[in-house]
């Protein structure tokens, strides 16, 4: 079943436009990022292992080697499935998040600006709203926090932006078929839903390290919803790599600078 045609306000180059332009480089970039992301997601899992080890989240009855091998296999299978389904959804909504063009203007500069503003903004917002409740947060080596940022930039972005956001957009386009919703409005709703899901997905890890109070849960939801909306907007406007780079910068600030 095809999604509802809506007014095309998409600033990201569509697959049809790439094919029509005969841009062979764009066509190549469009195909292979999914394999590249699959390989990077394995690296992302490896990068987060020191972080979760310091948090004590590796069961004592399981050897590190077993945890490493099983986790690598699990990540490879799961992200392969997510990328495949995400590719299908992206085709259905005619959105190409792996755009080509001026990388400095289109990807790097917006990502750096959003990443810096979001990273420092979330830190000070956290300090303003929740400083009196943060005394029980674990203190971890900065190098482990910086290294784990790759997991957020790749693995979390695959789940939230490649899989969830296009899926929500496609479902919403079916639900509101025939309604006067523009593409931007549908995308805004999809970004919001994916950001909420992104935030909820952080709760199990918080609970595992003892963040179980109402304030803890509220903190996790508020900070991650704001981040999810920003990354989703950047994904729509500037593509996946901009959202990924902004996520990386934000996490480095939050987990390694402070």
C-alpha positions as CSV (number, residue, x, y, z in Angstrom):
1,X,0.0,0.0,0.0
2,X,1.5,3.3,-1.0
3,X,1.7,6.3,1.2
4,X,-0.4,9.4,0.7
5,X,1.0,11.9,-1.8
6,X,1.6,15.2,0.1
7,X,3.0,18.5,-0.8
8,X,6.7,18.1,-1.5
9,X,8.5,20.5,0.8
10,X,11.4,18.1,1.3
11,X,14.7,19.9,1.4
12,X,16.6,16.6,1.2
13,X,17.3,15.4,-2.3
14,X,14.9,12.5,-3.3
15,X,16.0,9.3,-4.9
16,X,13.9,10.2,-8.0
17,X,15.8,13.5,-8.3
18,X,19.1,11.8,-8.1
19,X,18.2,9.3,-10.8
20,X,16.8,12.1,-13.0
21,X,20.0,14.2,-12.6
22,X,22.2,11.3,-13.7
23,X,24.5,11.9,-10.8
24,X,26.4,8.7,-10.6
25,X,28.3,9.7,-7.5
26,X,25.0,10.5,-5.8
27,X,23.7,7.1,-6.9
28,X,26.7,5.4,-5.4
29,X,26.5,7.3,-2.2
30,X,22.9,6.4,-1.9
31,X,23.5,2.7,-2.2
32,X,26.5,2.0,0.0
33,X,25.8,4.0,3.2
34,X,23.6,1.2,4.5
35,X,26.5,-1.2,4.4
36,X,28.9,1.4,5.8
37,X,26.5,2.1,8.6
38,X,26.1,-1.7,9.3
39,X,29.9,-2.0,9.7
40,X,30.1,1.2,11.8
41,X,27.3,-0.1,14.1
42,X,29.6,-3.0,15.1
43,X,32.4,-0.5,15.8
44,X,29.8,1.5,17.8
45,X,29.0,-1.5,20.0
46,X,32.7,-2.1,20.6
47,X,33.2,1.6,21.6
48,X,30.5,1.4,24.3
49,X,31.9,-1.7,26.0
50,X,34.3,0.2,28.4
51,X,31.4,2.5,29.4
52,X,29.0,-0.3,30.3
53,X,31.8,-2.2,31.9
54,X,32.5,0.8,34.3
55,X,28.8,1.0,35.0
56,X,28.8,-2.7,36.0
57,X,26.3,-3.7,33.4
58,X,28.2,-6.8,32.3
59,X,26.9,-9.8,34.3
60,X,29.6,-11.4,36.5
61,X,28.6,-14.9,35.4
62,X,29.4,-14.1,31.8
63,X,33.0,-13.8,30.6
64,X,33.9,-10.6,28.8
65,X,34.8,-12.6,25.7
66,X,31.4,-14.3,25.6
67,X,29.7,-10.9,26.2
68,X,31.8,-9.3,23.4
69,X,31.2,-12.1,20.8
70,X,27.4,-12.5,21.6
71,X,26.9,-8.8,21.6
72,X,28.7,-8.3,18.3
73,X,26.6,-11.0,16.7
74,X,23.4,-9.5,18.1
75,X,24.3,-6.0,17.0
76,X,25.2,-7.2,13.5
77,X,21.9,-9.0,13.0
78,X,19.7,-6.4,14.6
79,X,21.2,-3.4,12.8
80,X,21.2,-5.3,9.5
81,X,17.4,-5.8,9.9
82,X,16.8,-2.2,11.0
83,X,18.8,-0.9,8.1
84,X,17.0,-3.1,5.6
85,X,13.5,-2.1,6.9
86,X,14.6,1.5,7.1
87,X,15.7,1.4,3.5
88,X,12.3,0.2,2.5
89,X,10.5,2.9,4.4
90,X,12.8,5.6,3.1
91,X,12.0,4.5,-0.5
92,X,8.3,4.6,0.3
93,X,8.4,8.2,1.6
94,X,10.9,9.2,-1.2
95,X,13.5,10.6,1.2
96,X,17.2,10.4,0.7
97,X,19.1,11.2,3.9
98,X,22.5,10.5,2.3
99,X,22.6,13.6,0.2
100,X,25.5,14.7,-1.8
101,X,26.7,18.3,-2.3
102,X,28.8,20.8,-0.3
103,X,29.7,18.8,2.8
104,X,31.0,21.8,4.7
105,X,27.8,23.9,4.3
106,X,25.3,21.1,4.1
107,X,26.6,18.7,6.8
108,X,29.5,19.9,8.9
109,X,28.6,23.4,9.8
110,X,25.0,22.7,10.7
111,X,26.0,19.7,12.7
112,X,28.7,21.5,14.6
113,X,26.4,24.4,15.5
114,X,23.5,22.1,16.6
115,X,25.9,19.8,18.4
116,X,27.6,22.6,20.4
117,X,24.3,24.4,21.2
118,X,22.6,21.2,22.2
119,X,25.5,19.8,24.2
120,X,26.1,22.9,26.3
121,X,22.4,23.8,26.4
122,X,21.4,20.3,27.7
123,X,24.2,20.4,30.3
124,X,23.1,23.8,31.7
125,X,19.4,22.8,31.5
126,X,20.2,19.7,33.5
127,X,22.1,21.7,36.0
128,X,19.2,24.2,36.3
129,X,16.4,21.7,36.7
130,X,17.9,18.6,38.2
131,X,21.2,19.7,39.9
132,X,19.9,18.8,43.4
133,X,18.9,15.3,42.3
134,X,22.2,14.4,40.4
135,X,24.4,13.6,43.3
136,X,23.8,9.8,42.8
137,X,24.8,9.8,39.2
138,X,27.8,7.6,38.5
139,X,31.2,9.2,37.8
140,X,33.0,7.6,34.8
141,X,36.4,8.1,33.1
142,X,36.1,10.8,30.5
143,X,37.8,8.7,27.9
144,X,35.2,6.0,28.2
145,X,32.4,8.6,27.9
146,X,34.1,10.1,24.8
147,X,34.6,6.7,23.2
148,X,31.0,5.6,23.9
149,X,29.7,8.7,22.0
150,X,30.3,6.8,18.8
151,X,27.5,4.4,19.8
152,X,25.0,7.2,20.1
153,X,26.1,8.8,16.8
154,X,25.8,5.5,14.9
155,X,23.7,2.9,16.6
156,X,21.1,5.2,18.2
157,X,20.8,7.2,15.0
158,X,20.2,4.0,13.0
159,X,17.4,3.1,15.3
160,X,15.8,6.5,15.7
161,X,16.4,8.2,12.4
162,X,16.8,5.4,9.8
163,X,14.2,3.1,11.2
164,X,11.7,4.8,13.5
165,X,11.3,8.2,11.9
166,X,10.6,7.0,8.3
167,X,8.3,4.3,9.8
168,X,6.3,6.8,11.8
169,X,6.1,9.1,8.7
170,X,4.8,6.3,6.5
171,X,2.2,5.2,9.1
172,X,1.0,8.7,9.6
173,X,0.7,9.3,5.9
174,X,-1.7,6.3,5.8
175,X,-3.7,7.4,8.8
176,X,-4.2,10.9,7.5
177,X,-4.7,9.9,3.9
178,X,-6.9,12.5,2.2
179,X,-6.2,15.1,5.0
180,X,-4.7,18.4,4.0
181,X,-1.4,17.6,5.8
182,X,1.8,18.9,4.1
183,X,5.0,16.9,4.0
184,X,6.6,19.1,6.6
185,X,3.7,18.7,9.1
186,X,3.8,14.9,8.7
187,X,7.6,15.0,9.1
188,X,7.2,17.1,12.3
189,X,4.8,14.6,13.8
190,X,7.2,11.7,12.8
191,X,10.1,13.6,14.4
192,X,8.2,14.1,17.6
193,X,7.1,10.5,17.9
194,X,10.6,9.2,17.1
195,X,12.1,11.5,19.7
196,X,9.6,10.3,22.3
197,X,10.5,6.7,21.5
198,X,14.2,7.6,21.5
199,X,13.8,9.0,25.0
200,X,11.8,6.0,26.3
201,X,14.5,3.7,24.9
202,X,17.0,5.3,27.4
203,X,14.9,4.3,30.5
204,X,16.0,0.7,30.8
205,X,19.7,1.7,31.0
206,X,18.8,4.4,33.5
207,X,16.9,1.9,35.7
208,X,19.8,-0.6,35.4
209,X,22.2,1.9,37.1
210,X,19.7,2.9,39.8
211,X,17.9,5.9,38.2
212,X,14.5,4.8,39.3
213,X,12.8,7.9,41.0
214,X,10.2,10.0,39.3
215,X,12.6,12.8,38.9
216,X,15.2,10.5,37.3
217,X,12.7,9.3,34.8
218,X,11.5,12.8,34.1
219,X,15.1,13.9,33.6
220,X,15.9,11.1,31.1
221,X,12.7,11.8,29.1
222,X,13.0,15.6,28.9
223,X,16.7,15.7,28.0
224,X,16.4,12.9,25.4
225,X,13.2,14.2,23.8
226,X,14.9,17.6,23.2
227,X,17.9,15.9,21.7
228,X,15.7,13.6,19.6
229,X,13.8,16.5,18.1
230,X,17.0,18.4,17.3
231,X,18.6,15.4,15.7
232,X,15.4,14.5,13.8
233,X,15.0,18.0,12.4
234,X,18.7,18.0,11.3
235,X,18.2,14.6,9.7
236,X,15.3,15.9,7.7
237,X,16.9,19.2,6.7
238,X,20.5,18.2,6.2
239,X,20.7,14.4,6.1
240,X,21.8,11.5,8.2
241,X,25.5,12.4,8.5
242,X,24.7,15.9,9.9
243,X,22.4,14.3,12.5
244,X,25.1,11.7,13.4
245,X,27.9,14.3,13.7
246,X,25.7,16.6,15.9
247,X,24.8,13.6,18.1
248,X,28.5,12.7,18.4
249,X,29.4,16.3,19.4
250,X,26.5,16.5,21.9
251,X,27.4,13.2,23.6
252,X,31.1,14.1,23.8
253,X,30.2,17.3,25.6
254,X,27.8,15.6,28.0
255,X,29.9,12.5,28.7
256,X,33.4,13.7,28.4
257,X,33.7,17.5,28.9
258,X,31.5,17.5,32.0
